[in-house]
Amino acid sequence: MNAKIRIKVSNDKMSASLLVGRPNEDYLVTMEEILDAIDKEGIKFGIDTDRIQAAVDNQSFLAEIPCAKGVPSTPGKDGTLKFAVPIKRELKPRIKDDGSVDYFDLGLINEIDEGRLLCRRTRPVPGIDGMDVFGNIVPYAPGYYPEFPMGEGTQISSIDDTKLVAANNGYINFENDIISVPKVFKLNSDVNVSTGNIKFRGDIVINGSVREGFCVISGGNITINGAVEGAKIIAAGNVIISQGFTGMSQGSIYSGGNIKCRYMQNMTAKCAGSIETEYALHSILYAQNEIVATSGRGTIAGGITCTCGNVTTKNLGADTYVQTKIIIDDLPQNFWDPNYEPNEEDMINDDSVEIKEEMNIPMSANPQVVAKDRAFPGIRIQIGLRFYELENELKCTKFRLENNDISATPIF
């Protein structure tokens, strides 16, 4: 009678063991018997001949004997992500070249150019295949190729898929573990000491107010859904201020497009387009196209209003007879430059009719000043080289050049 040999293989086929039953105490189990049983089971890899031989030599078969062991696979290593730009910014005052500190510039916006590298990822490192006791290959688990945390305004490089780049000009925004490059900068708070000045080459939307002494500069449009107090607003495009502007005699707006502001008080506004407001009080307004104040209170009173086009309002001046100057004339070519500080002498010259050489933005043909409701004494109107001063209150009146002089005629 031969020995009874039973082979046990683990569920994952990575190990095997044997149990040997001898027919009697005098029976000697041989190595050949055991190896033959292992071969018949189909086990081909990782056979532990040394351990089997030791059991045969000692005829020690009372316990289960490990007889084969596979080699487990080595998993691949995951790829990694590494940001090429700072994703968290510490707001702190800027140190100027002369060593002084600019407490209004906190570096809130981190601008970036189209095509610039945002994030890089490494490819996963391959692992090593294993083998079970039957000689079958055990594939390794591949490493993870990480997904980019892609947001608005980002794209994977068409040349190298390990690189995430900016798809457009904008600024770096990292929120909820997503990196994005928005074209429009949105601020959901006031512009104040916690934000510093705002400067961005694209459009700016401020869902708050701009406080005294601060500056907002945009290479596009600026929309402020609050009020402005004694601040400076500069935009290459349009400016919209929903709750109005109190200049405190120091605030100003420059716009390369149009300005729309609910009210304008004690401030300066210059634009290469048109100005639209409900009322302007004691302000200096310069607009290349036209100035309109016909909604709401519809008033222009005090200050200087200058344009190449028409001026249209409900009420011109006030019943307090506040001095109000309306000028329709050529404008200096550089009047809209934010660094150009206009003064009244650029537009008014009572003693001379010569036109200065720098005044080469021509006024419109047949311009007029229209007061749809009332025009009060204290108004001084200039159209071209002609002047008109109101001595009495007029209603529903338009002022325009006729026969080389300014006429005041009713609106029909």
FENWOLIN-V613414 format. One record per residue. N is the residue number from 1. SS is DSSP state (@ for helix, = for strand, . for the rest). PSI is psi in radians with two decimals (none if undefined). Layout:
BEGIN
n	ss	psi
N	SS	PSI
N	SS	PSI
END
This chain:
BEGIN
n	ss	psi
1	.	2.50
2	.	2.87
3	.	2.60
4	=	2.04
5	=	2.13
6	=	2.25
7	=	2.29
8	=	2.20
9	=	2.36
10	.	2.77
11	.	-0.59
12	.	0.05
13	.	0.38
14	.	-0.04
15	=	2.74
16	=	2.63
17	=	2.88
18	=	2.64
19	=	2.27
20	=	2.22
21	=	2.09
22	.	2.51
23	.	-0.53
24	.	3.01
25	.	-0.38
26	.	-0.12
27	.	2.30
28	.	2.04
29	.	2.36
30	.	2.80
31	@	-0.66
32	@	-0.69
33	@	-0.80
34	@	-0.79
35	@	-0.59
36	@	-0.71
37	@	-0.69
38	@	-0.73
39	@	-0.72
40	@	-0.48
41	@	-0.24
42	.	0.13
43	.	2.22
44	.	-0.30
45	.	2.50
46	.	0.44
47	=	2.24
48	.	1.39
49	@	-0.55
50	@	-0.78
51	@	-0.68
52	@	-0.75
53	@	-0.68
54	@	-0.67
55	@	-0.70
56	@	-0.75
57	@	-0.67
58	@	-0.08
59	.	0.78
60	.	1.71
61	.	0.45
62	.	-0.45
63	.	2.89
64	.	2.37
65	=	2.07
66	=	2.29
67	=	-0.26
68	=	2.61
69	=	2.25
70	.	3.07
71	=	2.04
72	.	2.69
73	.	2.69
74	=	2.01
75	.	2.66
76	.	2.82
77	=	2.40
78	.	2.58
79	.	2.92
80	.	2.76
81	=	2.42
82	=	2.13
83	=	2.42
84	.	-0.05
85	.	2.70
86	.	2.24
87	.	-0.20
88	.	2.20
89	.	2.36
90	.	2.06
91	.	2.13
92	.	2.63
93	.	2.56
94	=	2.38
95	=	2.08
96	.	2.92
97	.	-0.53
98	.	0.10
99	.	-0.17
100	.	2.90
101	=	2.26
102	=	1.76
103	.	-0.11
104	.	-0.22
105	.	1.76
106	.	0.02
107	.	0.71
108	.	-0.64
109	.	2.21
110	.	1.65
111	=	2.70
112	=	2.58
113	.	2.69
114	.	2.38
115	.	-0.19
116	.	2.53
117	=	2.27
118	=	-0.78
119	=	2.55
120	=	2.51
121	=	2.55
122	.	2.60
123	.	2.67
124	.	2.58
125	=	2.24
126	.	2.61
127	.	-2.80
128	=	2.26
129	.	2.60
130	=	-3.00
131	=	2.36
132	.	3.12
133	.	-0.27
134	.	0.01
135	.	0.20
136	.	2.47
137	=	2.35
138	=	1.81
139	.	2.54
140	.	2.67
141	.	2.10
142	.	2.65
143	.	2.79
144	.	2.24
145	.	1.85
146	.	2.49
147	.	2.50
148	.	2.51
149	.	1.15
150	=	2.33
151	.	-2.93
152	.	2.38
153	.	0.35
154	=	2.75
155	=	2.68
156	=	2.36
157	.	2.35
158	.	-0.25
159	.	-0.61
160	.	1.92
161	.	0.07
162	.	0.03
163	=	2.34
164	=	2.21
165	=	2.87
166	=	2.27
167	.	-0.20
168	.	2.94
169	.	2.45
170	=	-2.54
171	=	2.71
172	=	2.19
173	=	2.16
174	=	1.97
175	=	2.34
176	.	0.72
177	.	0.35
178	=	2.32
179	=	2.35
180	=	2.85
181	=	1.37
182	=	2.55
183	.	-0.45
184	.	2.22
185	=	2.17
186	=	2.28
187	=	2.07
188	.	0.80
189	.	3.13
190	.	2.74
191	=	1.96
192	.	-2.79
193	.	-0.38
194	.	-0.34
195	.	-0.51
196	.	-3.01
197	.	2.71
198	=	2.15
199	=	2.14
200	=	2.46
201	.	-0.32
202	.	-2.89
203	.	2.60
204	=	2.31
205	=	2.12
206	=	1.97
207	.	1.02
208	.	-2.76
209	.	2.90
210	=	2.09
211	.	2.91
212	.	2.35
213	.	-0.14
214	.	2.92
215	=	2.41
216	=	2.11
217	=	2.27
218	=	2.47
219	.	0.00
220	.	-2.28
221	.	2.71
222	=	2.21
223	=	2.15
224	=	1.97
225	.	0.45
226	.	-2.55
227	.	2.92
228	=	2.36
229	=	1.87
230	.	0.63
231	.	3.11
232	=	2.20
233	=	2.14
234	=	2.20
235	=	2.42
236	.	-0.42
237	.	-2.45
238	.	2.75
239	=	2.21
240	=	2.16
241	=	1.94
242	.	-0.54
243	.	0.12
244	.	3.03
245	=	2.05
246	=	1.91
247	.	-0.40
248	.	0.53
249	.	0.26
250	.	-0.26
251	.	2.67
252	=	2.75
253	=	2.33
254	=	2.31
255	=	2.27
256	.	-0.09
257	.	-2.16
258	.	2.77
259	=	2.25
260	=	2.03
261	=	2.30
262	=	-0.87
263	=	2.73
264	=	2.07
265	=	2.19
266	.	0.91
267	.	3.05
268	=	2.36
269	=	2.34
270	=	2.36
271	=	2.66
272	.	0.03
273	.	-2.14
274	.	2.76
275	=	2.27
276	=	2.22
277	=	2.84
278	=	-0.72
279	=	2.57
280	=	2.13
281	=	2.20
282	=	0.77
283	=	2.80
284	=	2.02
285	=	2.24
286	=	2.17
287	=	2.36
288	.	-0.63
289	.	-1.25
290	.	2.91
291	=	2.20
292	=	2.27
293	=	1.35
294	.	-0.18
295	.	2.79
296	.	-2.27
297	.	-0.54
298	.	1.08
299	=	2.40
300	=	2.01
301	=	2.33
302	=	2.85
303	=	-2.80
304	=	2.29
305	=	2.04
306	=	2.41
307	=	2.82
308	.	-0.25
309	.	-2.53
310	.	2.74
311	=	2.12
312	=	2.20
313	=	2.88
314	=	-0.96
315	=	2.28
316	=	2.01
317	.	-2.87
318	.	2.86
319	.	-0.08
320	.	0.04
321	.	0.61
322	.	2.43
323	.	2.18
324	=	2.19
325	=	2.22
326	=	2.17
327	=	2.15
328	=	1.98
329	.	3.09
330	.	2.64
331	=	2.62
332	.	2.48
333	.	-0.59
334	.	0.36
335	.	-0.50
336	.	-0.11
337	.	2.24
338	.	-0.32
339	.	-0.12
340	.	2.17
341	.	1.79
342	.	2.66
343	.	2.89
344	@	-0.53
345	@	-0.42
346	@	-0.46
347	.	-0.45
348	.	2.29
349	.	1.61
350	.	-0.54
351	.	-0.20
352	.	2.55
353	.	0.14
354	.	2.48
355	.	2.16
356	.	2.58
357	.	-0.59
358	.	-0.16
359	.	1.37
360	.	0.42
361	=	1.80
362	.	2.61
363	.	2.81
364	.	2.81
365	.	2.38
366	.	0.89
367	.	2.83
368	=	2.76
369	=	2.20
370	=	2.16
371	=	1.77
372	=	-0.39
373	=	-1.41
374	=	2.60
375	=	2.23
376	.	2.74
377	.	2.66
378	.	-0.09
379	=	2.33
380	=	2.04
381	=	2.29
382	=	2.22
383	=	1.97
384	.	-2.13
385	.	0.23
386	=	2.63
387	=	2.65
388	=	2.25
389	=	2.29
390	.	2.24
391	.	-0.38
392	.	2.71
393	.	2.38
394	=	2.64
395	=	2.47
396	=	1.14
397	=	2.54
398	=	2.50
399	=	2.25
400	=	2.89
401	=	2.23
402	=	2.22
403	.	0.77
404	.	0.48
405	=	2.81
406	=	2.20
407	=	2.62
408	=	1.99
409	=	2.62
410	=	2.67
411	.	2.14
412	.	none
END
